């Protein structure tokens, strides 16, 4: 069987890393009946925008977002933020931070990655000052705020760790836990990052509890410039990986659309996967194209895929029809809009 039909070769490089995401993730068992997505919807915040998802979708924690302060644009010292948990009590937070403390000590070498200082900012915040090499440092601030566990980190050079730690403290002071009322700022799901930045990057992933085979992911990069090759060129152009590997997915829809007032392109396709091509895998993607990047005109890359790593092989979406997959996609993509207050 050809790679195009059975799509082996590690499922065509994990289905071409789902359409070559711009820089900035055995034979099948019998298929069990699928529980449908929750008919109720929820609004989730993504950066300075929002979108609707079925209520049974949960955000995966741990993705790293990156913010660059105006006075740090040329220093190579942005602030990285990871939301580790959206619901965690103080005791569990303290345990997690203590475990991280032990891990840092265990990773130290004679002249690198040495823990130089543990700074207790408050009962809800602790900073680890790590001497990576020579006069280069990494500072990690572990923060518990209204049940949300975050880690904010930044690098510093020429022994300027004190200034880096001051930046971290000022940065986390502008983080607020999301409430029912709209808030301006760059949203990371359970929290909103306030302030003005020259770089804003966020990555969000959601998985259905009812149909864990289904994942929706979004990348927001506010000031990224458009890719030299647009989405359609990267996926199906004459020199694309699909073309070079002679892969022939079934294209369900492709072309331009409008997303949150911006031009965008979408490529929606399906391919038979598995040893004998017995399972259908969907890979949908869209990407915005802007005349000039701005807070309300960011690069938005949205993808919906099925049957990827971590899903239960006995619960696949091969029972999901093309019509239902397209309707599901439209119910998400058409709801993307700027969040109130931004």
Secondary structure as the mmCIF struct_conf table of DSSP 4:
data_model
#
loop_
_struct_conf.conf_type_id
_struct_conf.id
_struct_conf.beg_label_comp_id
_struct_conf.beg_label_asym_id
_struct_conf.beg_label_seq_id
_struct_conf.end_label_comp_id
_struct_conf.end_label_asym_id
_struct_conf.end_label_seq_id
HELX_RH_AL_P HELX_RH_AL_P1 UNK A 3 UNK A 6
HELX_RH_AL_P HELX_RH_AL_P2 UNK A 9 UNK A 20
HELX_LH_PP_P HELX_LH_PP_P1 UNK A 27 UNK A 38
BEND BEND1 UNK A 39 UNK A 40
STRN STRN1 UNK A 41 UNK A 46
STRN STRN2 UNK A 47 UNK A 47
TURN_TY1_P TURN_TY1_P1 UNK A 48 UNK A 48
STRN STRN3 UNK A 49 UNK A 54
TURN_TY1_P TURN_TY1_P2 UNK A 55 UNK A 56
STRN STRN4 UNK A 57 UNK A 59
HELX_LH_PP_P HELX_LH_PP_P2 UNK A 60 UNK A 60
BEND BEND2 UNK A 61 UNK A 61
STRN STRN5 UNK A 64 UNK A 69
HELX_RH_3T_P HELX_RH_3T_P1 UNK A 70 UNK A 72
TURN_TY1_P TURN_TY1_P3 UNK A 73 UNK A 76
STRN STRN6 UNK A 79 UNK A 85
BEND BEND3 UNK A 86 UNK A 87
HELX_RH_AL_P HELX_RH_AL_P3 UNK A 90 UNK A 107
BEND BEND4 UNK A 110 UNK A 111
STRN STRN7 UNK A 112 UNK A 122
TURN_TY1_P TURN_TY1_P4 UNK A 123 UNK A 124
STRN STRN8 UNK A 125 UNK A 133
TURN_TY1_P TURN_TY1_P5 UNK A 134 UNK A 135
STRN STRN9 UNK A 136 UNK A 145
TURN_TY1_P TURN_TY1_P6 UNK A 146 UNK A 147
STRN STRN10 UNK A 148 UNK A 156
TURN_TY1_P TURN_TY1_P7 UNK A 158 UNK A 159
HELX_RH_AL_P HELX_RH_AL_P4 UNK A 161 UNK A 173
TURN_TY1_P TURN_TY1_P8 UNK A 174 UNK A 174
STRN STRN11 UNK A 175 UNK A 177
BEND BEND5 UNK A 180 UNK A 181
BEND BEND6 UNK A 185 UNK A 185
STRN STRN12 UNK A 186 UNK A 187
BEND BEND7 UNK A 189 UNK A 190
STRN STRN13 UNK A 191 UNK A 193
BEND BEND8 UNK A 195 UNK A 195
STRN STRN14 UNK A 197 UNK A 208
BEND BEND9 UNK A 209 UNK A 211
TURN_TY1_P TURN_TY1_P9 UNK A 212 UNK A 213
STRN STRN15 UNK A 214 UNK A 221
TURN_TY1_P TURN_TY1_P10 UNK A 222 UNK A 223
HELX_LH_PP_P HELX_LH_PP_P3 UNK A 224 UNK A 227
BEND BEND10 UNK A 228 UNK A 229
HELX_RH_AL_P HELX_RH_AL_P5 UNK A 231 UNK A 236
BEND BEND11 UNK A 237 UNK A 237
TURN_TY1_P TURN_TY1_P11 UNK A 238 UNK A 239
BEND BEND12 UNK A 240 UNK A 240
HELX_RH_AL_P HELX_RH_AL_P6 UNK A 241 UNK A 244
TURN_TY1_P TURN_TY1_P12 UNK A 245 UNK A 246
STRN STRN16 UNK A 250 UNK A 259
TURN_TY1_P TURN_TY1_P13 UNK A 260 UNK A 261
STRN STRN17 UNK A 262 UNK A 273
BEND BEND13 UNK A 274 UNK A 274
TURN_TY1_P TURN_TY1_P14 UNK A 275 UNK A 276
BEND BEND14 UNK A 277 UNK A 277
STRN STRN18 UNK A 279 UNK A 289
BEND BEND15 UNK A 291 UNK A 292
STRN STRN19 UNK A 294 UNK A 294
TURN_TY1_P TURN_TY1_P15 UNK A 295 UNK A 296
STRN STRN20 UNK A 297 UNK A 297
STRN STRN21 UNK A 299 UNK A 306
BEND BEND16 UNK A 307 UNK A 307
TURN_TY1_P TURN_TY1_P16 UNK A 309 UNK A 310
BEND BEND17 UNK A 311 UNK A 311
TURN_TY1_P TURN_TY1_P17 UNK A 313 UNK A 314
BEND BEND18 UNK A 315 UNK A 315
HELX_RH_3T_P HELX_RH_3T_P2 UNK A 317 UNK A 319
BEND BEND19 UNK A 320 UNK A 320
HELX_RH_AL_P HELX_RH_AL_P7 UNK A 322 UNK A 333
TURN_TY1_P TURN_TY1_P18 UNK A 334 UNK A 335
STRN STRN22 UNK A 337 UNK A 338
HELX_LH_PP_P HELX_LH_PP_P4 UNK A 339 UNK A 339
TURN_TY1_P TURN_TY1_P19 UNK A 340 UNK A 341
#
